[in-house]
């Protein structure tokens, strides 16, 4: 679902960000989350209502991290968090499955209304009103919000400090209070995550085959991106296992990521449908490996 602006922050979904984002996980794994002054841990309290008949929040604790980055010479602030979610049975919705957030103190008093987590769903508009759906399985609920630093300095910054000082619980509710949920029973042609997409031919929505307009430049970049992801996952697992010698590989991986980011942002043509599917598959494989 498309995210909305919150407290002066806007979503950041640049393709290049995928090349660098997982390096933060490696650093966090090596340093330990409890010592990070720019993160807060909160006890998860789901209030899913009817959605609770189909979904559970497996994560008992949410870690929200604050970081800074520069893009085109301008400073930005980013808030990031990930929760593990389990869909216990196939479910459909008229709005989607994103989760709103409320932060409470130890006395259960509200501190702040605090953005949302996105859960990437599937859509099939031929199904009528209930055109968003999730099949049973494990998912990630992702908070990824960023905005200019000048918008952060002020109310949003003060709110973050209050959360760090007094925050105890994070309450999760369906993003849209009017959302309705029902068992998913429709057939969603063309939306299966397991569907293979040829690099040469892509089937459109009505089943007519059209020639992909991909470029060799993008194919080469995607090859490099896949190799980078494999190295990042291997390094992450070494650090998780306590092998601190693995951090010697970190510098070279950063260089690779920076080079790759430029290529992803400056490639000579847009992704074809087949290449976009491959990019998503690589990114999802990496995300799953680091959960």
DRENBA-588283 format. One record per residue: residue in three letters; x, y, z of N, C-alpha, C, O in turn. Coordinates in steps of 0.02 Angstrom, whole numbers, always signed. Example, Ala and Ser with C-alpha at 12.3 -4.5 7.8 and 13.67 -1.06 7.14 Angstrom:
2
   code     n.xx     n.yy     n.zz    ca.xx    ca.yy    ca.zz     c.xx     c.yy     c.zz     o.xx     o.yy     o.zz
    Ala     +660     -284     +390     +615     -225     +390     +660     -165     +390     +712     -166     +423
    Ser     +642     -112     +354     +684      -53     +357     +645       +2     +394     +670      +57     +402
END
This chain:
291
   code     n.xx     n.yy     n.zz    ca.xx    ca.yy    ca.zz     c.xx     c.yy     c.zz     o.xx     o.yy     o.zz
    Unk      +42      -60       +0       +0       +0       +0      +44      +62       +0      +97      +62      +31
    Unk      +23     +115      -33      +60     +177      -34      +55     +211      +33       +0     +217      +61
    Unk     +112     +234      +59     +113     +265     +125      +97     +339     +120     +107     +371      +68
    Unk      +72     +366     +176      +54     +436     +179     +107     +474     +218     +144     +445     +258
    Unk     +110     +541     +208     +157     +583     +244     +140     +582     +318      +82     +582     +337
    Unk     +192     +581     +360     +182     +582     +432     +232     +628     +465     +292     +620     +456
    Unk     +208     +676     +504     +249     +720     +544     +307     +750     +504     +363     +755     +528
    Unk     +292     +771     +442     +343     +802     +401     +389     +753     +367     +436     +773     +332
    Unk     +377     +688     +376     +419     +637     +345     +383     +608     +285     +321     +603     +285
    Unk     +421     +589     +234     +390     +557     +176     +425     +492     +160     +483     +483     +178
    Unk     +390     +445     +127     +420     +380     +113     +480     +387      +67     +481     +429      +22
    Unk     +530     +345      +78     +589     +343      +35     +594     +274       +4     +609     +226      +39
    Unk     +583     +269      -61     +584     +204      -94     +629     +206     -156     +609     +181     -209
    Unk     +688     +235     -150     +733     +237     -207     +764     +168     -218     +781     +134     -170
    Unk     +771     +148     -281     +800      +83     -296     +869      +76     -267     +886      +24     -239
    Unk     +910     +129     -271     +978     +126     -246     +981     +112     -172    +1030      +84     -148
    Unk     +930     +130     -135     +930     +120      -63     +934      +47      -44     +958      +30      +10
    Unk     +911       +2      -88     +914      -69      -73     +986      -93      -69    +1001     -141      -33
    Unk    +1031      -60     -106    +1101      -81     -106    +1135      -66      -40    +1182     -102      -22
    Unk    +1114      -15       -5    +1146       +6      +57    +1107      -12     +120    +1136      -19     +174
    Unk    +1043      -21     +113    +1001      -29     +172    +1020      -87     +216    +1019      -82     +277
    Unk    +1038     -144     +186    +1053     -203     +225    +1121     -199     +260    +1134     -238     +305
    Unk    +1164     -153     +239    +1227     -144     +274    +1214     -119     +345    +1252     -134     +391
    Unk    +1160      -80     +354    +1142      -57     +421    +1127     -116     +467    +1143     -114     +526
    Unk    +1096     -169     +440    +1081     -228     +480    +1145     -262     +504    +1148     -287     +560
    Unk    +1196     -262     +461    +1260     -293     +479    +1291     -254     +537    +1315     -284     +585
    Unk    +1291     -188     +533    +1320     -147     +586    +1281     -156     +651    +1311     -162     +704
    Unk    +1214     -158     +647    +1173     -166     +707    +1185     -235     +738    +1186     -241     +800
    Unk    +1195     -285     +696    +1207     -353     +723    +1274     -356     +760    +1280     -392     +809
    Unk    +1323     -318     +736    +1389     -319     +767    +1393     -277     +829    +1432     -292     +874
    Unk    +1353     -224     +834    +1357     -177     +890    +1309     -195     +946    +1322     -180    +1004
    Unk    +1253     -227     +929    +1204     -243     +981    +1153     -187     +987    +1172     -130     +998
    Unk    +1087     -203     +979    +1035     -152     +977    +1027     -116    +1043    +1008      -57    +1042
    Unk    +1040     -147    +1101    +1028     -116    +1165    +1071      -55    +1177    +1052      -10    +1215
    Unk    +1131      -51    +1145    +1177       +3    +1157    +1169      +60    +1106    +1204     +110    +1111
    Unk    +1125      +54    +1060    +1117     +104    +1008    +1074     +162    +1034    +1015     +152    +1049
    Unk    +1104     +222    +1040    +1065     +279    +1066    +1013     +304    +1017     +970     +344    +1035
    Unk    +1017     +281     +954     +970     +304     +903     +918     +252     +886     +892     +250     +831
    Unk     +902     +209     +935     +849     +161     +925     +810     +153     +990     +835     +169    +1044
    Unk     +749     +129     +985     +707     +118    +1043     +673      +50    +1035     +651      +33     +981
    Unk     +669      +12    +1090     +635      -52    +1090     +570      -46    +1128     +567      -19    +1183
    Unk     +517      -72    +1099     +450      -66    +1127     +416     -135    +1126     +425     -174    +1079
    Unk     +377     -148    +1178     +339     -211    +1181     +278     -206    +1136     +239     -158    +1139
    Unk     +269     -256    +1094     +215     -256    +1045     +149     -277    +1077     +145     -327    +1112
    Unk      +98     -236    +1065      +30     -252    +1088      -18     -247    +1029      -42     -192    +1013
    Unk      -32     -303     +996      -77     -301     +938     -150     -290     +960     -173     -318    +1010
    Unk     -184     -248     +923     -257     -239     +930     -285     -242     +859     -305     -191     +831
    Unk     -287     -302     +832     -302     -311     +761     -376     -316     +745     -394     -315     +686
    Unk     -419     -322     +795     -490     -328     +781     -505     -388     +737     -480     -443     +750
    Unk     -547     -378     +687     -566     -434     +642     -506     -463     +605     -506     -522     +587
    Unk     -455     -421     +593     -396     -446     +559     -360     -499     +600     -325     -542     +573
    Unk     -370     -497     +666     -340     -546     +710     -365     -617     +699     -334     -665     +722
    Unk     -420     -624     +663     -445     -691     +645     -402     -723     +591     -407     -783     +579
    Unk     -359     -683     +559     -320     -708     +503     -245     -696     +511     -205     -725     +475
    Unk     -226     -654     +559     -156     -632     +563     -133     -628     +636     -172     -610     +680
    Unk      -70     -645     +648      -39     -635     +713      +27     -597     +703      +58     -602     +650
    Unk      +48     -560     +754     +112     -526     +754     +161     -570     +792     +157     -575     +853
    Unk     +207     -602     +757     +254     -648     +789     +306     -611     +830     +328     -636     +882
    Unk     +326     -551     +809     +375     -512     +846     +344     -488     +912     +291     -456     +912
    Unk     +377     -501     +966     +353     -479    +1032     +382     -410    +1050     +358     -378    +1097
    Unk     +432     -389    +1012     +465     -326    +1026     +479     -291     +959     +497     -323     +910
    Unk     +470     -225     +958     +484     -186     +898     +543     -141     +912     +544     -105     +962
    Unk     +593     -142     +869     +650      -96     +873     +644      -45     +817     +645      -62     +758
    Unk     +637      +19     +836     +633      +73     +787     +699     +110     +788     +721     +133     +841
    Unk     +731     +117     +730     +797     +148     +726     +794     +214     +688     +757     +221     +639
    Unk     +833     +261     +711     +839     +327     +679     +907     +331     +646     +957     +314     +677
    Unk     +910     +353     +585     +973     +362     +550     +971     +424     +506     +917     +451     +493
    Unk    +1029     +446     +484    +1035     +504     +440    +1069     +484     +376    +1111     +440     +375
    Unk    +1050     +516     +322    +1085     +505     +259    +1082     +568     +217    +1041     +612     +229
    Unk    +1125     +572     +168    +1129     +630     +123    +1114     +608      +52    +1141     +558      +29
    Unk    +1073     +646      +18    +1056     +631      -51    +1058     +696      -90    +1022     +744      -75
    Unk    +1100     +697     -142    +1108     +758     -183    +1124     +819     -140    +1099     +873     -152
    Unk    +1167     +808      -90    +1189     +863      -48    +1140     +886       +5    +1154     +934      +41
    Unk    +1083     +852      +11    +1033     +871      +60    +1028     +818     +114    +1030     +758      +99
    Unk    +1021     +840     +177    +1018     +793     +233     +947     +769     +246     +899     +807     +242
    Unk     +941     +704     +261     +877     +673     +275     +881     +633     +339     +935     +614     +361
    Unk     +823     +621     +368     +817     +579     +427     +771     +521     +409     +721     +529     +374
    Unk     +789     +461     +434     +750     +401     +417     +733     +362     +479     +776     +352     +523
    Unk     +671     +339     +484     +649     +293     +536     +635     +226     +505     +601     +221     +454
    Unk     +661     +173     +535     +653     +106     +506     +640      +54     +560     +666      +58     +615
    Unk     +598       +6     +543     +582      -49     +588     +551     -105     +548     +520      -93     +496
    Unk     +560     -166     +572     +530     -224     +538     +501     -272     +590     +531     -285     +642
    Unk     +441     -297     +576     +408     -345     +620     +393     -409     +580     +381     -406     +519
    Unk     +395     -465     +614     +376     -528     +582     +301     -540     +593     +276     -535     +649
    Unk     +267     -554     +539     +194     -563     +540     +177     -631     +510     +207     -652     +461
    Unk     +129     -665     +539     +106     -729     +511      +32     -723     +493      -10     -706     +534
    Unk      +18     -738     +430      -51     -744     +407      -72     -817     +416      -44     -861     +383
    Unk     -119     -829     +460     -137     -898     +478     -184     -931     +428     -185     -992     +421
    Unk     -222     -890     +391     -263     -917     +337     -276     -862     +286     -275     -803     +302
    Unk     -288     -883     +224     -296     -835     +169     -349     -783     +186     -403     -800     +211
    Unk     -333     -719     +173     -378     -665     +192     -380     -612     +137     -331     -598     +104
    Unk     -439     -583     +129     -449     -528      +81     -473     -466     +118     -503     -471     +171
    Unk     -460     -408      +88     -480     -345     +119     -500     -295      +66     -479     -299       +8
    Unk     -542     -247      +85     -562     -195      +39     -513     -136      +39     -516      -94       -6
    Unk     -467     -132      +88     -419      -77      +92     -347     -100      +94     -303      -68      +66
    Unk     -333     -155     +127     -264     -177     +134     -249     -198     +206     -295     -203     +247
    Unk     -185     -209     +221     -167     -240     +284     -113     -201     +323      -85     -227     +371
    Unk     -100     -139     +302      -50      -99     +337      -73      -85     +409     -133      -84     +423
    Unk      -24      -74     +453      -38      -67     +524      -21       +3     +550      +34      +27     +539
    Unk      -69      +34     +583      -58      +98     +616      -24      +87     +683      -26      +32     +711
    Unk       +8     +139     +709      +48     +134     +770      +27     +187     +821      +16     +245     +803
    Unk      +22     +167     +884      +15     +213     +940      +66     +192     +992      +72     +133    +1008
    Unk     +104     +240    +1019     +154     +227    +1071     +125     +244    +1139      +96     +297    +1149
    Unk     +134     +197    +1187     +109     +207    +1255     +167     +207    +1305     +219     +176    +1292
    Unk     +158     +241    +1362     +208     +237    +1415     +193     +178    +1461     +147     +139    +1447
    Unk     +231     +170    +1515     +223     +112    +1559     +156     +111    +1595     +134      +59    +1619
    Unk     +122     +169    +1598      +56     +174    +1629       +0     +167    +1578      -59     +179    +1594
    Unk      +18     +148    +1517      -30     +138    +1462      -61     +203    +1439     -116     +204    +1410
    Unk      -27     +259    +1451      -49     +324    +1426      -19     +336    +1357      +39     +320    +1346
    Unk      -58     +364    +1312      -34     +376    +1244      +18     +432    +1242       +7     +486    +1269
    Unk      +75     +418    +1210     +126     +468    +1200     +120     +499    +1131     +124     +559    +1122
    Unk     +109     +455    +1082     +109     +480    +1014      +73     +434     +966      +73     +373     +974
    Unk      +43     +463     +916      +18     +429     +857      +76     +429     +808     +100     +482     +789
    Unk     +100     +371     +787     +167     +367     +760     +174     +329     +694     +208     +278     +693
    Unk     +144     +352     +640     +157     +322     +575     +127     +253     +567      +77     +237     +598
    Unk     +157     +212     +524     +129     +146     +510     +180      +97     +482     +233     +117     +457
    Unk     +162      +34     +485     +200      -20     +454     +164      -42     +390     +103      -49     +390
    Unk     +202      -52     +338     +174      -76     +275     +181     -152     +270     +233     -180     +287
    Unk     +129     -185     +247     +131     -256     +231     +114     -261     +157      +58     -243     +137
    Unk     +160     -285     +117     +149     -288      +45      +99     -343      +28     +112     -402      +37
    Unk      +42     -321       +3      -10     -370      -15      -13     -380      -90      +24     -349     -128
    Unk      -58     -424     -111      -70     -435     -182     -139     -407     -198     -182     -401     -154
    Unk     -149     -389     -261     -213     -361     -281     -239     -396     -343     -201     -417     -386
    Unk     -304     -403     -346     -338     -431     -404     -404     -394     -410     -453     -412     -377
    Unk     -405     -343     -452     -463     -298     -454     -525     -330     -485     -580     -303     -481
    Unk     -516     -387     -517     -574     -423     -544     -616     -456     -488     -671     -480     -500
    Unk     -589     -456     -427     -623     -489     -372     -676     -445     -340     -711     -467     -294
    Unk     -682     -382     -363     -733     -338     -334     -709     -300     -274     -652     -277     -273
    Unk     -751     -293     -223     -735     -251     -165     -674     -276     -127     -631     -236     -108
    Unk     -669     -341     -117     -613     -369      -79     -556     -386     -126     -543     -444     -141
    Unk     -521     -333     -151     -472     -344     -203     -400     -344     -179     -354     -352     -219
    Unk     -389     -337     -114     -323     -346      -84     -323     -413      -48     -372     -431      -15
    Unk     -267     -451      -52     -268     -515      -18     -198     -537       +2     -148     -516      -27
    Unk     -196     -581      +51     -134     -614      +74     -149     -688      +81     -202     -707     +107
    Unk     -104     -730      +58     -111     -801      +69      -74     -820     +133      -29     -784     +154
    Unk      -92     -875     +163      -63     -897     +226      +13     -903     +219      +38     -930     +170
    Unk      +48     -879     +271     +121     -882     +270     +152     -827     +311     +117     -791     +347
    Unk     +218     -821     +307     +256     -771     +345     +268     -709     +303     +282     -713     +243
    Unk     +261     -650     +335     +270     -586     +301     +311     -539     +345     +323     -553     +404
    Unk     +333     -484     +315     +367     -431     +351     +324     -368     +350     +300     -347     +298
    Unk     +315     -339     +409     +284     -273     +414     +340     -223     +420     +380     -227     +467
    Unk     +344     -175     +375     +402     -131     +370     +383      -58     +381     +338      -32     +348
    Unk     +418      -26     +426     +415      +47     +434     +477      +76     +400     +533      +58     +418
    Unk     +468     +119     +351     +524     +148     +314     +503     +218     +293     +478     +229     +238
    Unk     +513     +266     +338     +491     +334     +326     +550     +382     +331     +591     +376     +376
    Unk     +554     +428     +284     +610     +475     +283     +587     +543     +260     +536     +549     +225
    Unk     +624     +594     +279     +607     +661     +258     +665     +709     +271     +713     +691     +305
    Unk     +661     +770     +245     +715     +819     +255     +729     +832     +328     +682     +835     +369
    Unk     +792     +841     +345     +811     +851     +414     +779     +914     +443     +763     +917     +502
    Unk     +770     +966     +401     +741    +1027     +428     +668    +1018     +450     +643    +1054     +492
    Unk     +634     +968     +420     +566     +953     +441     +566     +912     +505     +518     +912     +543
    Unk     +622     +876     +517     +627     +835     +577     +642     +878     +638     +615     +865     +692
    Unk     +685     +928     +631     +704     +970     +687     +644    +1011     +711     +623    +1058     +677
    Unk     +618     +993     +767     +559    +1027     +793     +513     +977     +826     +533     +939     +869
    Unk     +450     +978     +805     +399     +936     +836     +416     +862     +830     +410     +824     +878
    Unk     +436     +840     +770     +450     +769     +759     +509     +747     +802     +507     +692     +831
    Unk     +561     +788     +806     +619     +771     +846     +601     +767     +920     +623     +721     +955
    Unk     +561     +814     +945     +540     +813    +1015     +498     +751    +1030     +502     +722    +1084
    Unk     +456     +731     +981     +416     +672     +990     +460     +609     +996     +446     +566    +1037
    Unk     +512     +605     +955     +558     +549     +957     +592     +545    +1025     +599     +491    +1053
    Unk     +614     +602    +1052     +647     +602    +1117     +598     +579    +1171     +618     +543    +1218
    Unk     +535     +599    +1166     +485     +578    +1215     +475     +502    +1211     +468     +469    +1263
    Unk     +474     +475    +1151     +466     +403    +1142     +525     +366    +1172     +516     +315    +1205
    Unk     +586     +391    +1161     +645     +359    +1188     +645     +360    +1265     +666     +312    +1297
    Unk     +621     +415    +1294     +622     +422    +1367     +566     +383    +1401     +577     +352    +1453
    Unk     +506     +384    +1372     +448     +357    +1407     +413     +300    +1371     +369     +268    +1400
    Unk     +432     +287    +1310     +397     +235    +1272     +406     +166    +1301     +462     +146    +1318
    Unk     +352     +129    +1307     +354      +61    +1334     +320      +11    +1288     +346      -44    +1277
    Unk     +262      +30    +1261     +223      -15    +1219     +210      +16    +1151     +206      +77    +1144
    Unk     +204      -27    +1101     +183       -5    +1034     +119      -43    +1016     +120     -105    +1010
    Unk      +65       -7    +1007       +0      -37     +991       -8      -36     +915       +1      +15     +883
    Unk      -26      -94     +887      -34     -101     +815     -107     -114     +798     -138     -160     +825
    Unk     -134      -73     +753     -204      -80     +732     -207      -78     +656     -160      -53     +624
    Unk     -260     -104     +626     -267      -97     +553     -263      -24     +533     -293      +20     +565
    Unk     -226      -10     +479     -213      +59     +457     -277      +98     +445     -281     +157     +462
    Unk     -326      +67     +416     -388     +101     +400     -444      +72     +444     -460      +13     +440
    Unk     -473     +114     +486     -522      +91     +535     -584      +61     +502     -619      +20     +532
    Unk     -598      +82     +440     -657      +57     +406     -644       -7     +366     -689      -33     +333
    Unk     -582      -32     +368     -564      -92     +330     -608     -151     +350     -625     -161     +408
    Unk     -625     -191     +300     -662     -253     +312     -619     -312     +289     -581     -306     +241
    Unk     -625     -368     +323     -585     -427     +308     -630     -488     +301     -680     -495     +336
    Unk     -612     -533     +255     -651     -593     +242     -605     -647     +216     -550     -632     +191
    Unk     -626     -710     +220     -584     -764     +192     -573     -752     +117     -619     -733      +81
    Unk     -512     -763      +94     -497     -756      +24     -511     -822      -12     -481     -873       +5
    Unk     -555     -820      -60     -573     -881      -96     -566     -874     -171     -574     -923     -208
    Unk     -552     -813     -196     -548     -801     -267     -485     -829     -298     -439     -849     -263
    Unk     -484     -831     -364     -425     -852     -400     -391     -790     -427     -423     -750     -462
    Unk     -328     -781     -410     -292     -719     -428     -243     -734     -484     -184     -744     -471
    Unk     -267     -734     -544     -225     -750     -601     -173     -694     -610     -189     -635     -606
    Unk     -112     -715     -624      -60     -667     -639      -28     -635     -579      +16     -592     -587
    Unk      -47     -654     -517      -18     -622     -458      +21     -670     -414      +43     -650     -360
    Unk      +31     -731     -435      +68     -778     -393     +141     -758     -388     +173     -744     -439
    Unk     +167     -757     -327     +237     -739     -316     +283     -792     -344     +343     -779     -354
    Unk     +257     -853     -356     +298     -907     -381     +300     -909     -457     +337     -949     -487
    Unk     +260     -866     -489     +257     -867     -562     +324     -846     -591     +353     -796     -568
    Unk     +348     -883     -640     +411     -865     -671     +398     -818     -729     +348     -823     -764
    Unk     +444     -770     -738     +438     -721     -791     +498     -727     -836     +555     -721     -813
    Unk     +487     -739     -898     +542     -747     -945     +576     -680     -957     +543     -628     -958
    Unk     +643     -681     -967     +679     -620     -984     +664     -598    -1056     +677     -541    -1074
    Unk     +636     -643    -1094     +623     -627    -1164     +550     -608    -1176     +536     -565    -1218
    Unk     +504     -640    -1141     +433     -631    -1154     +396     -621    -1089     +409     -656    -1040
    Unk     +350     -573    -1087     +310     -559    -1028     +237     -564    -1047     +216     -535    -1097
    Unk     +197     -600    -1008     +125     -606    -1022      +89     -548     -991      +98     -533     -932
    Unk      +46     -514    -1030       +9     -457    -1002      -53     -482     -967      -63     -543     -962
    Unk      -97     -436     -943     -152     -454     -900     -203     -499     -934     -238     -536     -900
    Unk     -209     -495    -1000     -259     -535    -1034     -227     -596    -1067     -260     -631    -1107
    Unk     -164     -610    -1050     -132     -671    -1075      -98     -664    -1142      -74     -714    -1169
    Unk      -94     -603    -1170      -61     -593    -1234      +13     -583    -1221      +31     -542    -1179
    Unk      +56     -619    -1256     +127     -613    -1247     +155     -554    -1284     +139     -543    -1343
    Unk     +196     -515    -1249     +228     -457    -1280     +303     -461    -1269     +325     -487    -1218
    Unk     +342     -435    -1316     +414     -439    -1311     +439     -388    -1260     +420     -330    -1262
    Unk     +482     -412    -1214     +511     -368    -1163     +559     -319    -1195     +593     -336    -1244
    Unk     +561     -258    -1168     +605     -206    -1195     +665     -194    -1150     +689     -138    -1144
    Unk     +690     -247    -1117     +745     -240    -1070     +809     -223    -1105     +815     -231    -1166
    Unk     +859     -200    -1067     +923     -182    -1096     +978     -225    -1067     +971     -250    -1011
    Unk    +1032     -234    -1105    +1089     -272    -1080    +1120     -238    -1020    +1145     -271     -975
    Unk    +1120     -171    -1018    +1148     -135     -961    +1114     -155     -896    +1148     -168     -846
    Unk    +1048     -158     -897    +1011     -176     -837    +1024     -248     -817    +1029     -264     -758
    Unk    +1029     -293     -865    +1043     -363     -850    +1110     -369     -814    +1117     -408     -767
    Unk    +1160     -331     -837    +1226     -333     -806    +1223     -305     -735    +1254     -332     -689
    Unk    +1185     -251     -725    +1178     -221     -659    +1143     -270     -612    +1162     -275     -553
    Unk    +1092     -304     -636    +1056     -352     -594    +1101     -411     -575    +1095     -437     -520
    Unk    +1144     -432     -621    +1193     -485     -605    +1237     -462     -547    +1249     -500     -500
    Unk    +1260     -400     -551    +1304     -373     -499    +1265     -366     -433    +1292     -380     -379
    Unk    +1202     -344     -437    +1161     -336     -377    +1151     -403     -342    +1152     -407     -281
    Unk    +1139     -456     -381    +1129     -522     -351    +1192     -546     -316    +1187     -576     -262
    Unk    +1250     -534     -346    +1313     -554     -314    +1323     -514     -249    +1346     -542     -199
    Unk    +1307     -449     -251    +1313     -408     -191    +1269     -435     -135    +1290     -440      -78
    Unk    +1206     -452     -152    +1159     -477     -102    +1184     -542      -71    +1178     -551      -10
    Unk    +1212     -587     -112    +1238     -649      -85    +1295     -636      -36    +1299     -668      +17
    Unk    +1339     -588      -52    +1395     -571       -7    +1370     -540      +57    +1395     -555     +111
    Unk    +1320     -495      +51    +1293     -461     +110    +1261     -511     +158    +1269     -506     +219
    Unk    +1224     -559     +131    +1191     -609     +172    +1243     -652     +208    +1237     -667     +267
    Unk    +1295     -672     +171    +1348     -714     +200    +1383     -676     +257    +1397     -705     +309
    Unk    +1397     -611     +247    +1429     -571     +298    +1384     -562     +359    +1407     -567     +416
    Unk    +1321     -550     +346    +1273     -541     +401    +1270     -604     +445    +1269     -599     +506
    Unk    +1268     -662     +413    +1265     -725     +451    +1328     -737     +492    +1325     -764     +547
    Unk    +1386     -717     +464    +1448     -724     +502    +1447     -681     +565    +1466     -703     +619
    Unk    +1424     -619     +557    +1421     -573     +615    +1371     -599     +666    +1384     -596     +726
    Unk    +1313     -624     +643    +1263     -651     +688    +1291     -710     +728    +1272     -722     +785
    Unk    +1337     -748     +697    +1366     -806     +730    +1424     -786     +777    +1453     -829     +809
    Unk    +1439     -721     +781    +1491     -698     +826    +1560     -694     +796    +1609     -683     +833
    Unk    +1566     -702     +730    +1631     -698     +697    +1647     -625     +682    +1632     -601     +627
    Unk    +1679     -591     +730    +1692     -520     +721    +1747     -507     +669    +1754     -451     +645
    Unk    +1785     -558     +651    +1834     -550     +597    +1800     -536     +531    +1831     -510     +484
    Unk    +1736     -553     +528    +1699     -541     +466    +1693     -467     +451    +1682     -448     +393
    Unk    +1699     -425     +502    +1692     -353     +491    +1748     -325     +448    +1743     -269     +423
    Unk    +1802     -363     +440    +1855     -340     +395    +1831     -338     +323    +1860     -303     +281
    Unk    +1778     -376     +308    +1750     -377     +241    +1702     -318     +230    +1679     -306     +174
    Unk    +1686     -283     +284    +1634     -232     +281    +1653     -175     +234    +1611     -152     +194
    Unk    +1716     -151     +238    +1737      -93     +198    +1729     -106     +123    +1703      -64      +86
    Unk    +1751     -165     +101    +1746     -181      +30    +1673     -188       +9    +1655     -171      -48
    Unk    +1631     -212      +54    +1560     -219      +38    +1528     -150      +31    +1484     -140      -11
    Unk    +1549     -103      +74    +1523      -34      +69    +1541       -4       +2    +1499      +28      -30
    Unk    +1604      -14      -20    +1624      +12      -85    +1583      -17     -141    +1561      +18     -187
    Unk    +1571      -82     -137    +1529     -115     -188    +1459      -87     -188    +1429      -76     -241
    Unk    +1432      -74     -128    +1364      -49     -123    +1359      +21     -153    +1311      +37     -188
    Unk    +1409      +64     -138    +1407     +132     -164    +1412     +133     -240    +1376     +171     -273
    Unk    +1455      +90     -267    +1461      +86     -340    +1397      +59     -371    +1374      +84     -423
    Unk    +1369       +9     -339    +1307      -21     -364    +1249      +28     -362    +1208      +30     -408
    Unk    +1246      +68     -308    +1192     +116     -303    +1192     +165     -361    +1140     +181     -389
    Unk    +1252     +189     -380    +1257     +235     -436    +1233     +203     -501    +1199     +234     -541
    Unk    +1251     +140     -509    +1230     +105     -570    +1154      +96     -571    +1122     +104     -623
    Unk    +1126      +79     -513    +1054      +69     -510    +1017     +133     -525     +963     +133     -555
    Unk    +1046     +190     -503    +1013     +254     -513    +1025     +284     -582     +986     +324     -606
    Unk    +1081     +264     -614    +1101     +296     -677    +1101     +249     -737    +1127     +267     -790
    Unk    +1071     +191     -730    +1068     +144     -787    +1034     +178     -846     +992     +222     -837
    Unk    +1052     +157     -906    +1033     +194     -966     +960     +186     -986     +936     +224    -1028
    Unk     +924     +138     -957     +854     +129     -977     +814     +104     -918     +842      +82     -868
    Unk     +748     +107     -925     +704      +83     -872     +702       +6     -872     +717      -26     -923
    Unk     +684      -21     -815     +677      -94     -810     +619     -118     -853     +566      -86     -855
    Unk     +628     -174     -885     +571     -208     -916     +532     -243     -861     +555     -247     -804
    Unk     +474     -268     -878     +434     -305     -829     +471     -365     -803     +468     -380     -743
    Unk     +506     -401     -848     +543     -461     -827     +601     -442     -781     +614     -477     -731
    Unk     +635     -387     -797     +691     -365     -755     +667     -341     -687     +699     -354     -636
    Unk     +610     -306     -686     +581     -283     -622     +563     -343     -579     +574     -342     -518
    Unk     +536     -395     -610     +519     -456     -572     +582     -488     -543     +581     -512     -487
    Unk     +636     -488     -583     +698     -517     -559     +726     -476     -501     +750     -503     -451
    Unk     +724     -409     -507     +748     -365     -453     +710     -378     -388     +740     -384     -335
    Unk     +644     -382     -393     +603     -395     -334     +619     -463     -303     +620     -471     -242
    Unk     +631     -512     -346     +646     -580     -322     +712     -581     -283     +717     -613     -231
    Unk     +763     -546     -310     +828     -542     -277     +821     -507     -210     +847     -531     -159
    Unk     +786     -450     -209     +778     -412     -147     +739     -451      -95     +757     -449      -36
    Unk     +687     -488     -116     +648     -527      -69     +688     -585      -41     +682     -601      +19
    Unk     +729     -616      -83     +772     -671      -60     +820     -646       -6     +831     -680      +44
    Unk     +848     -587      -17     +894     -558      +31     +858     -540      +96     +884     -552     +151
    Unk     +798     -511      +90     +760     -492     +149     +742     -553     +191     +748     -551     +252
    Unk     +721     -606     +158     +702     -668     +194     +762     -698     +230     +756     -724     +286
    Unk     +821     -694     +199     +881     -723     +228     +903     -686     +290     +937     -714     +333
    Unk     +885     -622     +295     +906     -581     +352     +852     -571     +404     +862     -533     +451
    Unk     +797     -606     +397     +744     -600     +448     +764     -639     +511     +726     -640     +559
END
